[in-house]
Amino acid sequence: MLPVNRGLGLYRLTVGLVTLLLASAGYAAIESKDLQELELNIWNVRSGYYLYSVMGGDKSYEELLQNQISKAKTSYSNIEQKAESDGGDKKFLQELDALWPELLDLANQNTIAELGYTDSYLAIDLNNQAADIIELINEYNAQGKKSNLLKLAIKSQRMTSEYLSLAAAPDGGMSTGEGNIRIDFDEAVPEFDALLAEAKKKYANDESVTRALLQVDRKWRFIRESMVKFYEDSVPFLVSRYSEQIVDLIEQVVE
């Protein structure tokens, strides 16, 4: 039997080591899912900005945009609250803080109601600011364990935001085409097909997710060809509506 003092010392050492290990395991309080949710909401804000343009400055779509901005703010606040006060979280949050206010400011500067058109320079700034933030998020989240379902939702919302940006521009997006935010639908559409097939396979034994993905598939089929043949058959309101439903379905079952 160990002497009392030695046994007590060993106990304290064990507790200390366990505490240290737990602290180390939790060094990054921000989870990949939190970052994916923020990215999703940034694409959602971009979609709302351009849908407001497409709908000619209709007040109800301005209100929708404000709701989307509020949801993005909530995602951002969640990350702020979870961030550790030192280490990688702190540096990431400082860089994010430097970009975030301008994105919100730009999202609130759509000139469609005031001027009858959306200022292309402001639209370019919005695109570039969103791209910079999302690049920062993805760099920080490069090694994170990402949700397949949220990847699917993000892909859908990104395509929708691009679709609406093109629909909102009289020149088909030529005036707002700079930056690294633009996508090629000929590549993005089959990528979404592949992500959806992958998700169906992964969650084949999960009844609730499978049911949601079947509905996602049906809604996707309604807008898929419009994505591929944008310049032949532009239906921005329809694409926006079905994409919103796709994202809602996914968010209800996300792990």
C-alpha positions in Angstrom: 0.0 0.0 0.0 1.3 3.5 -0.9 2.0 5.9 2.0 -0.9 8.4 2.4 1.2 11.4 1.3 2.5 9.6 -1.7 -0.9 8.3 -2.7 -2.4 11.8 -2.3 0.4 13.2 -4.5 -0.2 10.7 -7.1 -3.9 11.4 -7.1 -3.2 15.2 -7.5 -0.8 14.5 -10.3 -3.4 12.3 -12.1 -6.1 14.9 -11.7 -3.8 17.6 -12.9 -2.8 15.6 -16.0 -6.4 14.9 -16.9 -7.3 18.5 -16.5 -4.4 19.5 -18.7 -5.5 17.0 -21.4 -9.1 18.2 -21.3 -7.9 21.8 -21.7 -5.7 20.8 -24.6 -8.5 19.0 -26.3 -10.7 22.0 -26.1 -8.1 24.6 -27.3 -10.2 25.5 -30.3 -13.7 26.3 -29.1 -14.9 27.4 -32.5 -16.2 24.3 -34.3 -16.1 23.6 -38.1 -19.9 23.6 -38.1 -19.9 27.2 -36.7 -17.6 28.3 -39.5 -19.7 26.5 -42.1 -22.9 28.2 -40.8 -21.2 31.6 -41.1 -20.2 30.9 -44.6 -23.7 29.7 -45.5 -25.1 32.9 -44.1 -22.7 35.1 -46.0 -23.8 33.5 -49.2 -27.4 34.0 -48.0 -26.8 37.7 -47.5 -25.3 38.0 -51.0 -28.4 36.2 -52.4 -30.7 38.5 -50.6 -28.8 41.6 -51.8 -29.2 40.6 -55.4 -32.7 39.3 -55.1 -33.6 42.8 -53.7 -32.1 44.2 -57.0 -34.0 41.6 -59.2 -37.3 42.5 -57.5 -36.7 46.2 -58.2 -36.3 47.4 -54.7 -39.6 46.0 -53.4 -39.9 46.7 -49.7 -40.7 43.1 -48.8 -37.4 42.0 -50.3 -35.5 44.7 -48.4 -37.1 43.2 -45.2 -36.0 39.7 -46.3 -32.5 41.0 -46.8 -32.5 42.5 -43.3 -33.6 39.1 -41.9 -30.7 37.5 -43.7 -28.3 40.0 -42.3 -29.6 39.5 -38.8 -29.1 35.7 -39.2 -25.5 36.3 -40.3 -24.9 38.5 -37.3 -26.1 35.8 -35.0 -23.7 33.3 -36.6 -20.9 35.8 -36.2 -21.8 36.4 -32.5 -21.8 32.7 -31.9 -18.2 32.5 -33.1 -17.2 35.5 -31.1 -18.6 33.9 -27.9 -16.9 30.6 -28.6 -13.5 32.0 -29.5 -10.6 31.3 -27.1 -8.9 34.4 -25.7 -5.5 33.4 -27.0 -3.9 31.2 -29.7 -5.3 30.6 -33.2 -8.8 31.6 -32.3 -7.7 35.1 -31.2 -5.7 35.8 -34.4 -8.5 34.5 -36.6 -11.1 36.6 -34.8 -8.9 39.7 -35.1 -8.7 39.2 -38.8 -12.4 38.5 -39.1 -13.2 41.6 -37.1 -11.2 43.7 -39.5 -13.4 42.6 -42.4 -16.8 41.9 -41.0 -18.2 45.5 -40.4 -17.6 46.5 -44.0 -19.5 43.5 -45.3 -22.5 44.5 -43.3 -22.2 48.1 -44.3 -22.0 47.1 -48.0 -25.0 44.7 -47.7 -27.0 47.7 -46.5 -26.0 50.0 -49.4 -28.0 48.6 -52.3 -29.1 51.6 -54.3 -31.9 49.9 -56.2 -34.8 51.7 -54.4 -33.1 55.0 -54.5 -31.6 55.1 -58.0 -33.6 52.4 -59.8 -30.4 50.3 -60.3 -27.7 48.7 -58.1 -24.5 50.6 -58.2 -22.0 48.2 -59.8 -19.0 49.5 -57.8 -20.8 48.8 -54.5 -21.7 45.4 -55.9 -18.1 44.7 -56.7 -17.0 45.8 -53.2 -19.7 43.5 -51.7 -18.5 40.5 -53.8 -14.8 41.1 -53.0 -15.5 41.6 -49.3 -17.6 38.4 -49.1 -14.8 36.5 -51.0 -12.1 37.7 -48.6 -14.1 36.7 -45.5 -14.9 33.3 -46.9 -11.3 32.7 -47.9 -10.3 33.5 -44.4 -12.9 31.2 -42.9 -11.8 28.3 -45.2 -8.2 28.8 -44.4 -8.9 28.6 -40.7 -11.2 25.7 -41.2 -8.9 23.8 -43.6 -8.3 20.9 -41.3 -11.7 20.9 -39.6 -14.2 18.1 -39.6 -16.8 19.6 -41.9 -20.4 18.6 -42.1 -21.3 16.9 -45.5 -24.8 18.3 -45.2 -23.7 21.9 -44.6 -21.3 21.5 -47.5 -24.3 20.7 -49.6 -26.3 23.7 -48.3 -23.3 26.0 -48.9 -22.9 24.8 -52.4 -26.6 25.4 -53.1 -26.6 28.9 -51.6 -23.4 29.9 -53.4 -24.8 28.9 -56.7 -28.0 30.8 -55.9 -26.1 34.0 -55.0 -24.2 33.8 -58.2 -27.4 33.2 -60.2 -29.1 36.2 -58.7 -26.1 38.4 -59.1 -26.1 37.6 -62.9 -29.9 38.1 -63.1 -29.6 41.5 -61.3 -27.0 42.9 -63.7 -28.3 44.3 -67.0 -25.0 43.3 -68.6 -25.1 39.7 -67.4 -22.6 40.4 -64.7 -19.8 41.8 -66.8 -19.6 45.0 -64.7 -19.4 43.1 -61.4 -17.3 40.2 -62.7 -14.0 40.8 -61.1 -12.7 39.0 -58.0 -12.6 35.3 -57.0 -16.2 34.9 -56.0 -17.5 34.0 -59.4 -18.3 30.4 -60.4 -18.9 28.4 -63.5 -22.3 26.7 -63.5 -21.0 24.0 -65.9 -18.7 22.9 -63.1 -20.8 23.9 -60.0 -23.9 22.0 -61.0 -22.2 18.5 -61.4 -20.3 19.3 -58.2 -23.6 19.7 -56.4 -24.9 16.5 -58.0 -21.8 14.6 -56.6 -22.2 16.1 -53.1 -25.9 15.2 -53.0 -25.1 11.6 -54.1 -22.4 11.4 -51.5 -24.7 12.6 -48.8 -27.4 10.1 -49.8 -24.9 7.3 -49.5 -23.5 8.4 -46.2 -26.9 8.8 -44.5 -28.6 5.9 -46.2 -29.3 4.4 -42.8 -30.7 7.6 -41.3 -34.4 7.8 -42.0 -34.9 11.5 -41.2 -31.9 12.6 -43.2 -32.7 10.3 -46.1 -36.3 11.7 -46.2 -34.9 15.3 -46.2 -32.4 14.5 -49.0 -35.1 13.0 -51.2 -37.0 16.3 -50.9 -33.8 18.2 -51.6 -33.4 16.1 -54.8 -36.9 16.8 -56.0 -36.5 20.5 -55.5 -33.0 20.5 -57.1 -34.4 18.9 -60.2 -36.8 21.9 -60.7 -34.0 24.4 -60.9 -31.0 22.3 -62.1 -31.5 23.0 -65.8 -32.1 26.7 -65.1 -28.7 26.8 -63.5 -27.0 25.2 -66.5 -28.9 27.2 -69.1 -29.0 30.6 -67.3 -28.8 32.7 -70.4 -31.6 30.8 -72.1 -34.1 30.6 -69.3 -33.5 33.0 -66.3 -36.0 32.4 -63.5 -34.3 34.1 -60.5 -37.4 34.1 -58.2 -37.9 30.4 -58.7 -34.3 29.6 -58.2 -34.2 31.6 -55.0 -37.4 30.1 -53.6 -36.3 26.5 -54.2 -32.8 27.0 -53.0 -34.2 28.5 -49.8 -36.3 25.4 -49.3 -33.3 23.2 -50.0 -31.2 24.9 -47.4 -34.1 24.8 -44.9 -34.5 21.1 -45.4 -30.8 20.5 -44.8 -30.5 22.7 -41.8 -33.4 20.8 -40.1 -31.4 17.5 -40.1 -27.8 18.8 -39.9 -25.7 16.8 -37.4 
